[in-house]
Amino acid sequence: MPGGWLATRSAGPEWMDDAAQGEPAFHSALRDLEFLNRISFGYRPTLRFLDALVARTGATSLSVLDVGAGGGDMLRRVARWGVERGITLELTGLDRSPSAVTSARRAGTPGDWITADLFDLPAEARFDVILSALFTHHLPDPDLVRFLRWMERHARRGWMINDLHRHAIPWCGLWVGTRAMRLDPMVVHDSTISVARAFTRADWRRLSAEAGVAPRIAWQFPFRWSVSRIIVP
């Protein structure tokens, strides 16, 4: 959208990135984010990727790392997918926010949890699959390029990014919808900033080229991007 107010990625701050936010505020916001993910089909791109990965690799068991796992709603949905498909899963959630990890554990999210920055994980750490959802828009471009390279090194079978499309329609929809539904103030504040910090196809092509990776970049209804790699030996 050349010349528009969403022509380039915003660097506007999100309240959720503020380490001073207390656990009650995080818990309330993460609960409403899970609600938004459900009504906007936010889990579907990730589950479709997992279906494709299993079909291509023939895997019957997978170790899965969810980066920026927040309240654990994606991992809970992935766990259900594993039961439905008969896939044995070893799940790990990673988030640098202790409040988010506490919220995920309180919600009964299966698997292990790591409270750390992803780049502080041991160099030898490996997972079959690395996932992230609504995480990459929190990263500035240099860190995002680093993250793409990091996933290439640490994923055995594949990786997948599920994040927002920077566009006026989701921006306006979230501005109206979060207020009309009286969602948590953090969600109301951060939702449109998240869209403004998000990506176009051109962004993903540029960032992938800079990282030296060649992922599949696919638009997903409604207004999400799936950026993924399936690694077949």
Buried (B, 14 or more C-beta within 10 A) or exposed (E): EEEEEBEEBBEEEBBBEEEEBEBEBBBBBBBBBBBBBEEBEBBBBBBBBBEBBBEEBEBEEBBBBBBBBBBBBBBBBBBEBBEEEEBEBBBBBBBBBEBBBBBBBEBEBBBEBBBEEBEEBEEEEEBBBBBBBBBBBBBEEEBBBBBBBBBBEBBBBBBBBBBBBBBEEBBEBBBEBBEEEEBBBBBBBBBBBBBBBBBBEEBBEBBBEBBEBEBEBBEBEEBBBBBBBBBEE
